[in-house]
Amino acid sequence: MEGLEVYIGNLQPDLTDHGLKTQLKPFITDGLVITDWACQKARGRSWGTVTFLHKIQGEKFLTIHGEQIIPGLYRNGKPQSRARLTILGKAAYCKRSTKLPDPFLLRTLVKTAEDLAQHRKEREEQPLPSDRNVFFDLLGLSCGHYEYPNGNLAYAADIDWPAIGLAKFARDKLILTFKTKATSIRMEVPYRTVHEVVVTGRPTSLTLTLWEVPRFYSNGNAQGIASLFSQLGISQPGIANNYTTGQNNSPRERLTQLPHSSGNHGEILGQSLVYSLHLSPSDFNAKFQKLKGKERLEFSYHEFPNVWLGRTYMADGMKAFRAQLDEYGATAIVPFDVLFQFQALAQNGYLLPQTVEALLRRLCQTARSPVKQNARQPLALSAGAVKKLFSQIPFPGPNVEASTFSVDEIWSYLENNEKEIRLGIAKELISERARQNLVMVYKVQVTPTRMTLLGPEPEAKNRILRKFPDHIGHFARVQFCEEDGQDIFFNAKVDLKSIWGRFKSVLLRGIIIAGRAYNFLGFSHSSLRAHGVWFMAPFVDQNSRLQTYFSVISDLGKFNKIFSPPRCAARIGQAFSETPFSVDLQDLEVEVQYIKDVKSRDGTRVFSDGVGTLSRSLMEDIQAALPRNRGSTTCFQIRWGGAKGMLSLDDTLDGKIMRIRPESMLKFESEDTRYLEICDMGNKPIPLVLNRQMIKILEDMGVSGEWFFQVQNRELDRLRMITGHVHNTIVFLKRQKVAEPISFSKFIRRLSKLGIDYRQDEFLCSVVEAVVLKEVRLLKHKARIPVEKGVTLFGVMDEFAFLEEGEIYVTFDQKKLAGTQEWDLRDREVIVTRSPALHPGDIQVRRAVVPPPHHPLRSLTNCVVFSQKGPRDLPSQLSGGDLDGDIYNIICDDFAVDSLKREFQPADYPRVNPLNIGREVTREDMTEFFVEFMATDQLGVIATKHMILADMKAAGTVDKECQLLAELHSTGVDYSKSGIPIDINKMKGLTPTRYRPDFLAPAPPANIVGRSEIVLETQVPALLVDEDEDEDSGPSHRYYGSEKILGKLYQAIDEKKIWRKHIHQPVIRRGASVWDQLLVFIKKQCEELGGVDWQPALDEGRRIRQAYDDAIWSATMDYSDNSTKGLTELEVFTGSIFNKSGALTRRQRDKSIRLKDEFDRIAKWVASVIRKKKLELQDDEDDGEDREYDEANDGKPPSSTSNQDTSDGISALELSIACLYVGMTKSNPFGRSNGEFLSFKVVAAQCALSELEIAIMRQEIDAGAAYMATRMR
């Protein structure tokens, strides 16, 4: 498309892109009705450009506003011209540019026009609320808390500012700007963090109750708003004009608190989460009505009384409370776990410190009351009773009674909580966690402004926790993150030095919790990338030995010869790697042998890098020691003393042998070698899923675009059909393993057989929709395309030199790979790679072969075996891989392999020497590196830039710039261990990436509204957004339609159409509910059984539901990034965190995995309680994805009653029906979340149907036996 670029000279040097667009909009958009244009203006330059999509429109602009040559007037031999456009009081000279328009900018304008047309169409179908900014003049600001003097709600300001400035309610957040003596301040409050806004008329104010602390910034200069405008010579009809010029754009510094001339905001901002905005009464009501029209905030109306006598101050209260904690912690009157929860109540802002102090005093009085001489009563409350308060305490506000926060009322909550805990219903859930090698660990979240105490939460064991099982409470996981729990991301517009300084201070000074001092201990490689570390408090162990940082680290091994802080931290971090299972080698009498690494002839390449072997006898002992049957596992990822890596089966070894390769596996000297720790194992094949980087390289290798569409359309067709027929839904739910412990897929099938449509229930419908939508979004926005003829496996080496150079052996249990037909891997070419793949040589083609029968390699399964022959090992050619636990992707699809036209030489980057400080590393060195890593890690930036340039450049990933980025990415991957950061200067000469391909555009926001309804929002095109750099907390991007395979795949999926037509189908919900219909059926069946009296079991059912709901609530909080705002029940039930953008962060992916495991534990436990059965270990192997199994189809009662407890006279069937009835009633709301949980009735219904089947079958068997007895007589 032929566009036109216009050059504009004589502009204000400080004007920005946004400012220039704002100034030009009245002339171009409003005056000439031209919408398809964009401008560019670099700060500091006196010129800019405007690009028009259509040449004729650019010429139209020049006809009216272009400079005019003045006939006969010359200067220095050049003709002079007259400007016909004025910008910010200066003549602006416009003329046709000598350059052609940027083709990618033109493509962004095309896409913007298409998006605009689509939005207008959607807007006609579904009108949106007003999204215009609303401005108030700010007269004052204060931070405080609510209290109830004399039973009336009052606002108590803990600190206030005479803030004369502006309150701007923008698209997604409230932005306050005002001036102090030292600087200009900016405060951001995202709307999602606002619980309630209280409107007051005297004085006119808005008082906000927040879930989390706002973001604070300093503009880095003391230039006032008014003086700025006077200097610019711009008219000033109110402060709001500051936001229309685009000139006040100096870099901002992120602050840890708002500066105050005499007070200390940092003392109270973690607890005082109420902010009051004193606003100008001028036009207040009219502006407020506009604000209500945005429909983004909840409003209440209340006139606060003036309270001076008897009011409290947060700083004084916290100081007194901490002194009380120190006293009680020193005297051990109250156990630490109880004190932890009480401190969390105050520190996290749930209760006023004075209230918590009074509760602790009352608790201590009960403990000090003597039962007999020299004896004390057992403490009246456990930690669990106190922790449950977090789910019971609402936000204070106009609609909450004062009694809710009285000491007597809260004490009654505590007593009831303790009674429920002592019933012991949840005891088996605790035991189930222990059986799965989980321990409950305290967690601390450190944000730029506050520190919140969390947990204890389930955590997989590691070597440290395993060594001190009786002192788990002396260890804590500390997470450094944004206020909402996300990582703090690099932003060129914001200086984060104050934040990094705060984080460093916490790492060096430690954390005091209930009188116990926790200090830095270490971090694993994965926790470093997740910005998390382990802290510990000194303790005396079971051998009466004082354990401190120094003793714990010295017991792990010898690190004094490692002079690199990141490498030393990585070696110590091996002990913090999650190792759910361990085996006692001493008890097994295992012989450890040390063998040499296998190297290339010149000794420069290590083919056995990170892999050792073990004998069959030892393998079987390890399998027997695991809590679940892992009989098909022949390779294990391990930690042992100072060694790490893989162990693969060597069937030629006799006895119990473990072979370690010291050179590649032994990272430090250690005598702590009794236990072999298992990190992971190859117990089943992993389905292969493509990603964007892999797809781009395959495209550059010549793989047919038709193949990509073939595999994508196969998956897309499957997803479209899931909700169309209940059988497809059942198969999908089973494959996704949704609520597998209660056989949720089977429950849907049972409903279908009864003629009950699960879609009539909103929660059941949303479960299916959420899981399908997640898969569709991964497909579109991440190109996560499943490949049926593909598999992902651990890599090991051929120990027997059978494989020739260029050969691999792929072996796995094909029955465990969903949807696969029999694979023939004999003598055929396959594609081999490893993620992340950025260099074009990271994907290679090799020949798969199969060893003859009875060859030792045939004993291996669920792994890919690499050759030890040739000049270079294959793993190192695949994105720098090795064999210490890396997994590899294999594609054996003939279409893909045969269409491949070219291969590229693999990268061979020089080894980076780690940072060397020339002395023994201290923990201060490691904490310094931890903060430096957080501040300078640019891996994500490089990966994104690589994707953009690979799309823009004709040569794709083969382009020299892309290959440079691939090398920088390799350096970035090693940064966590080498300490050598990426050289950012190498990126300065690269092609600017102002525009991005459309497949990198954010997904339309999707939210869970209410309890379970999923709403796919309409995304507003950038052109319609009231652009404002104040809104922009990060870089803004323009997107163009990509013409390469990633763009075509992305464009081929109409997400909204699939959502409306195939997933979120309209359902008319009327008549009897799913649960009423189900209860009618069950009652009818019970009558045929002779009647079932389930009414006496109702009280027990209520107790079970309460315990279940408590466990679900804990999961919503424990696995949420945000320490104050939990997940939804829908996310817990599906085992997947719901990200509105559709793309989970790394931490959210990890948490989703652990969340699913936790819900499976909860569901398994509560089902066993309802069915009155003991929890038993189960094999996690899947017997076949599509196998439909009915308990009643075996010809015998499926669940023997010998395992059931009927000592209370209530049968499992009676209790199941009672639980279903209880589940159908409305539950108590949960504190601040103010919602009820719905899934208990799902679990109870499935239990009831299972028990009903058993009872019917038992009746049939008894009837048959009676009939046969009669015949025999």
Secondary structure, DSSP 8 states (H G I E B T S, - for coil): ---EEEEEES--TT--HHHHHHHHHIIIIIIH---SEEEE--TT-S-EEEEESSHHHHHHHHHHHS-EEEEEEEETTEEEEE---EETTEE-EEEE-SS---HHHHHHHHHHHHHHHHHHHHHHHS-------EEEEEEEEEEEEEE-GGGS-EEEEEEEE---EEEEE-SSEEEEEEE-SS-EEEEEEEGGGEEEEEEETTTTEEEEEESS--EEEE-SS---HHHHHHHHT---SSGGGGGTSS-----EEEESS---SS--GGGTTTT--EEEEEE--TTHHHHHHHHHHT--S-EEE-------TT---HHHHHHHHHHHHHHHHHHTSS-HHHHHHHHHHHHTTSS-HHHHHHHHHHHHHHHHS-SSTT-----S--HHHHHGGGGT----STTS-GGGGSHHHHHHHHHHHHHHHHTTTTHHHHHHHHHTTEEEEEEEEE-SS-EEEEEEEEEE--HHHHH-GGGGGGEEEEEE--TTSS-----TTEE-HHHHHHHHHHHHH-EEETTEEEEEEE--HHHHHTTEEEEE--EE-TTS-EE-HHHHHHHH-B-TT---HHHHHHHHHGGGS---EEEEHHHHT-EEEE----B-TTS--BTTTTEEEE-HHHHHHHHHHSSS--TT--EEEEEETTEEEEEEE-TT--SSEEEE-HHHHB-SB-S--SEEEEEEE-SS-EEEE--HHHHHHHHHTT--HHHHHHHHHHHHHHHHHTTTSHHHHHHHHHHHTTTGGGTHHHHHHHHHHTT--GGGSHHHHHHHHHHHHHHHHHHHHH---EEEEEEEEEEEE-TT--S-TTEEEEE--GGGSTT------SSEEEEEE-SS--SGGGEEEEEE----TT-GGGG--SEEEE---SSS-HHHHTTT--SSS-EEEEE--HHHHHH------------------SS---HHHHHHHHHHHHHH--HHHHHHHHHHHHHHSTTGGGSHHHHHHHHHHHHHHHHHHH-----GGGGTTS----EEEGGGS----EEEETTTEEEE-----GGGS---GGG-SS---EEE---SHHHHHHHT--HHHHIIIIIS------SS-HHHHHHHHHHHHHHHTT----GGGHHHHHHHHHHHHHHHHHHHHHT-SSSSS---HHHHHHT----TTS---HHHHHHHHHHHHHHHHHHHHHHHHHTTB---------S-TT----GGGGSS-SS-GGGB--TTS--HHHHHHHHHHHHTS-----GGG-----THHHHHHHHHHHHHHHHHHHHHHHHHHHHHHHHH-
